[in-house]
Amino acid sequence: AGRNGAGGQTTSALATSAARTAKARTQHQIRVKKKPKDDGISLGLEYLQCVRKFPSATLNHVVFHIRRMCKKVLMEYQLLEDLKLAQSIKEVGNVLRLCENYKKGK
């Protein structure tokens, strides 16, 4: 094996190093537990708690942020328009809880 010019390592030494790195990544991936896929509802509800505790955002801001966090699930259950028409933080929360109930099959 000839010199590669990469820090004086030979081609086989680089290949061995790359193999160790790949093996370490694979072992790490096996140990990492997968988190359940979050659809944004829980994050949206948590955001609403913060908005209630620290009321500084306007309703338009709240709707904007919830729409960004939960757009996929809101579209899935055809509730995006309901969110846009919400007249209060409480109504926004009701839309999110409706999504949550639909998801649970209620």
C-alpha positions as a Python dict, from the first residue, in 0.01 Angstrom:
ca = {
    (1, 'A'): (0, 0, 0),
    (2, 'G'): (144, 335, -100),
    (3, 'R'): (135, 667, 74),
    (4, 'N'): (-187, 861, 35),
    (5, 'G'): (-54, 1201, 133),
    (6, 'A'): (-324, 1238, 401),
    (7, 'G'): (-114, 1304, 707),
    (8, 'G'): (135, 1033, 612),
    (9, 'Q'): (-115, 748, 655),
    (10, 'T'): (-123, 464, 411),
    (11, 'T'): (-433, 380, 211),
    (12, 'S'): (-499, 68, 421),
    (13, 'A'): (-461, 265, 745),
    (14, 'L'): (-721, 517, 623),
    (15, 'A'): (-955, 234, 526),
    (16, 'T'): (-913, 76, 870),
    (17, 'S'): (-983, 409, 1038),
    (18, 'A'): (-1294, 459, 826),
    (19, 'A'): (-1415, 108, 910),
    (20, 'R'): (-1373, 174, 1285),
    (21, 'T'): (-1566, 501, 1254),
    (22, 'A'): (-1850, 328, 1066),
    (23, 'K'): (-1860, 48, 1325),
    (24, 'A'): (-1872, 302, 1610),
    (25, 'R'): (-2160, 485, 1441),
    (26, 'T'): (-2352, 161, 1393),
    (27, 'Q'): (-2299, 59, 1756),
    (28, 'H'): (-2409, 404, 1872),
    (29, 'Q'): (-2722, 389, 1660),
    (30, 'I'): (-2816, 55, 1810),
    (31, 'R'): (-2793, 192, 2165),
    (32, 'V'): (-2997, 506, 2097),
    (33, 'K'): (-3366, 458, 2172),
    (34, 'K'): (-3597, 599, 1911),
    (35, 'K'): (-3833, 863, 2040),
    (36, 'P'): (-4195, 832, 1937),
    (37, 'K'): (-4273, 1055, 1643),
    (38, 'D'): (-4423, 1379, 1769),
    (39, 'D'): (-4692, 1532, 1552),
    (40, 'G'): (-4664, 1871, 1721),
    (41, 'I'): (-4980, 1852, 1931),
    (42, 'S'): (-4796, 1810, 2261),
    (43, 'L'): (-4554, 2088, 2167),
    (44, 'G'): (-4847, 2311, 2070),
    (45, 'L'): (-5024, 2247, 2400),
    (46, 'E'): (-4703, 2318, 2590),
    (47, 'Y'): (-4663, 2642, 2394),
    (48, 'L'): (-5017, 2744, 2491),
    (49, 'Q'): (-4932, 2686, 2858),
    (50, 'C'): (-4638, 2924, 2821),
    (51, 'V'): (-4857, 3180, 2644),
    (52, 'R'): (-5108, 3164, 2930),
    (53, 'K'): (-4834, 3191, 3193),
    (54, 'F'): (-4647, 3472, 3013),
    (55, 'P'): (-4912, 3657, 2808),
    (56, 'S'): (-4711, 3866, 2565),
    (57, 'A'): (-4801, 3719, 2224),
    (58, 'T'): (-5102, 3839, 2028),
    (59, 'L'): (-5359, 3590, 1909),
    (60, 'N'): (-5223, 3625, 1554),
    (61, 'H'): (-4875, 3527, 1677),
    (62, 'V'): (-5012, 3230, 1867),
    (63, 'V'): (-5209, 3105, 1567),
    (64, 'F'): (-4903, 3152, 1345),
    (65, 'H'): (-4677, 2949, 1578),
    (66, 'I'): (-4932, 2673, 1638),
    (67, 'R'): (-4989, 2646, 1264),
    (68, 'R'): (-4615, 2600, 1212),
    (69, 'M'): (-4586, 2340, 1488),
    (70, 'C'): (-4898, 2140, 1404),
    (71, 'K'): (-4967, 2202, 1036),
    (72, 'K'): (-4942, 1838, 931),
    (73, 'V'): (-5191, 1710, 1190),
    (74, 'L'): (-5420, 2011, 1145),
    (75, 'M'): (-5437, 1939, 773),
    (76, 'E'): (-5485, 1566, 834),
    (77, 'Y'): (-5796, 1631, 1044),
    (78, 'Q'): (-5906, 1930, 832),
    (79, 'L'): (-5881, 2171, 1125),
    (80, 'L'): (-5641, 2427, 981),
    (81, 'E'): (-5926, 2663, 895),
    (82, 'D'): (-6075, 2621, 1245),
    (83, 'L'): (-5741, 2727, 1390),
    (84, 'K'): (-5729, 3034, 1165),
    (85, 'L'): (-6081, 3131, 1272),
    (86, 'A'): (-6010, 3095, 1647),
    (87, 'Q'): (-6103, 3410, 1839),
    (88, 'S'): (-5916, 3332, 2163),
    (89, 'I'): (-5631, 3131, 2311),
    (90, 'K'): (-5895, 2901, 2462),
    (91, 'E'): (-6037, 2827, 2115),
    (92, 'V'): (-5687, 2752, 1986),
    (93, 'G'): (-5647, 2503, 2271),
    (94, 'N'): (-5985, 2349, 2187),
    (95, 'V'): (-5872, 2291, 1828),
    (96, 'L'): (-5553, 2120, 1949),
    (97, 'R'): (-5748, 1903, 2194),
    (98, 'L'): (-5983, 1809, 1911),
    (99, 'C'): (-5681, 1697, 1707),
    (100, 'E'): (-5559, 1497, 2005),
    (101, 'N'): (-5898, 1328, 2043),
    (102, 'Y'): (-5919, 1247, 1671),
    (103, 'K'): (-5572, 1095, 1690),
    (104, 'K'): (-5674, 879, 1987),
    (105, 'G'): (-5982, 770, 1796),
    (106, 'K'): (-6237, 942, 2018),
}
